[in-house]
Amino acid sequence: MSIKDVLETVREKEHEIKDNLIANSGQSWSGF
């Protein structure tokens, strides 16, 4: 895997985690 592939994977995981946090907290976070 190239550095670019790793970074893209990390960004996707971060997005999933943030979506889960928003869903769990029931809040909409602006700026994320």
N, CA, C and O of each residue as an XYZ file, in Angstrom:
128
protein
N       0.851     -1.205      0.000
C       0.000      0.000      0.000
C       0.877      1.242      0.000
O       1.928      1.278      0.640
N       0.440      2.232     -0.709
C       1.181      3.487     -0.739
C       0.723      4.379      0.407
O      -0.288      4.113      1.057
N       1.478      5.429      0.639
C       1.103      6.376      1.695
C      -0.286      6.935      1.421
O      -1.092      7.105      2.335
N      -0.555      7.217      0.150
C      -1.858      7.783     -0.219
C      -2.984      6.822      0.145
O      -4.022      7.239      0.660
N      -2.776      5.533     -0.124
C      -3.801      4.536      0.207
C      -4.055      4.507      1.710
O      -5.200      4.430      2.155
N      -2.976      4.571      2.484
C      -3.114      4.544      3.943
C      -3.889      5.765      4.420
O      -4.798      5.647      5.242
N      -3.533      6.933      3.907
C      -4.206      8.158      4.335
C      -5.683      8.118      3.990
O      -6.519      8.546      4.786
N      -6.010      7.611      2.815
C      -7.421      7.534      2.417
C      -8.184      6.589      3.336
O      -9.322      6.867      3.714
N      -7.560      5.475      3.695
C      -8.207      4.515      4.596
C      -8.442      5.149      5.958
O      -9.511      4.985      6.546
N      -7.454      5.867      6.458
C      -7.588      6.525      7.761
C      -8.712      7.542      7.722
O      -9.505      7.627      8.659
N      -8.788      8.307      6.655
C      -9.836      9.324      6.547
C     -11.209      8.674      6.528
O     -12.149      9.188      7.134
N     -11.330      7.547      5.835
C     -12.616      6.846      5.796
C     -12.987      6.353      7.184
O     -14.145      6.457      7.588
N     -12.026      5.822      7.913
C     -12.295      5.324      9.263
C     -12.692      6.477     10.175
O     -13.622      6.347     10.971
N     -11.993      7.606     10.063
C     -12.333      8.765     10.894
C     -13.756      9.210     10.616
O     -14.493      9.569     11.535
N     -14.142      9.187      9.347
C     -15.497      9.605      8.985
C     -16.518      8.659      9.604
O     -17.551      9.097     10.109
N     -16.227      7.359      9.563
C     -17.144      6.385     10.150
C     -17.259      6.601     11.651
O     -18.355      6.554     12.209
N     -16.126      6.839     12.304
C     -16.128      7.036     13.756
C     -16.921      8.286     14.118
O     -17.717      8.266     15.056
N     -16.710      9.367     13.380
C     -17.441     10.608     13.663
C     -18.932     10.414     13.444
O     -19.744     10.902     14.229
N     -19.299      9.703     12.377
C     -20.718      9.428     12.130
C     -21.309      8.640     13.289
O     -22.431      8.912     13.716
N     -20.562      7.666     13.799
C     -21.048      6.861     14.915
C     -21.203      7.716     16.167
O     -22.182      7.569     16.898
N     -20.251      8.605     16.419
C     -20.334      9.472     17.594
C     -21.546     10.385     17.495
O     -22.264     10.588     18.474
N     -21.767     10.933     16.310
C     -22.915     11.825     16.111
C     -24.206     11.053     16.324
O     -25.128     11.549     16.972
N     -24.278      9.845     15.786
C     -25.488      9.042     15.927
C     -25.715      8.671     17.388
O     -26.848      8.682     17.867
N     -24.643      8.343     18.089
C     -24.775      7.932     19.487
C     -25.156      9.104     20.375
O     -25.944      8.941     21.307
N     -24.611     10.274     20.103
C     -24.882     11.433     20.950
C     -26.184     12.104     20.547
O     -26.770     12.849     21.333
N     -26.643     11.845     19.321
C     -27.878     12.454     18.848
C     -27.703     13.929     18.534
O     -28.683     14.667     18.433
N     -26.473     14.355     18.382
C     -26.205     15.760     18.079
C     -25.628     15.876     16.676
O     -25.032     14.933     16.156
N     -25.813     17.040     16.071
C     -25.175     17.307     14.784
C     -23.995     18.228     15.047
O     -24.166     19.329     15.570
N     -22.811     17.784     14.689
C     -21.620     18.582     14.940
C     -21.292     19.399     13.699
O     -21.105     18.845     12.616
N     -21.225     20.683     13.851
C     -20.813     21.527     12.732
C     -19.299     21.670     12.771
O     -18.692     21.663     13.841
N     -18.706     21.797     11.614
C     -17.269     21.973     11.541
C     -16.511     20.670     11.410
O     -15.280     20.682     11.374
N     -17.212     19.533     11.338
C     -16.520     18.256     11.187
C     -16.771     17.696      9.807
O     -16.274     16.620      9.477
